[in-house]
Amino acid sequence: AIDKASTGRTVIMIAHRLSTIVDADTIAVVENGRIVEEGDHDSLIRNNGAYAAQWRVQTGQA
């Protein structure tokens, strides 16, 4: 539903469940009110930072 509604639009989505935003063009990781990482899912996983750590926890790979 969100994919269809967001086509051709800019959407700002706040999510705790990363599977919700895995297909987003750009993901910004916010810690303590500051953006600490930004990129798409694949680049954030490669960076092995906060996003990748949380992804591993949420997918049972931790």
N, C-alpha and C positions, 0 to 999 in steps of 0.2 A: 504493500500500500504506500509506503513512504517513497519507494523508487518511482512509482507512477506519479505521485503528487509533487515530487521534487524535480522532475525532468525539466531542464531549461531554467532552473531557478537556483539561487543561492540559499542553502539551508544551514542553519546553525543548530546542531544537535548536541545535547549534553547526555553522555551515556556512561554508566558504570560497567555495563556488560559490553565488552569489546566486540563480541560477535555482531552486535547491532550496527557497528560502524566500520566493519572490516572492508566494505566495498567503497567507502568514502574516498573522494579524490584527495582530500587533505585532512589529516588528523592532527590536532594540537593537543599535547599532553600538558595538563596544568597541575602544578604542585604549589601549594601555599600561595595561590593567586598569581603565579607566574608561569608563562609557557616555557617548559623545559625541553620539549622535543616537538618537532613538526615534520610531517611527511605523510606518505601513503603507508598502508599496512606493511608492505614488503620492505620498504626502506627502514621503517621503524624496527622491524624484526631484525634486520641486518645490523642496525646500530647497537643492538643488544643493551638498550637502556631501560628506563622505567616502563615503557610500553611493552617491550619484549618480556620483561620480568612478570608483569601483570598478565600478559597473554599466557605465559607458561602456567601460572597459578590457575587461571580460569579454564584452561584446557587440560589440566591434570598432568602437565609435563614438568612440573616443578620438582 
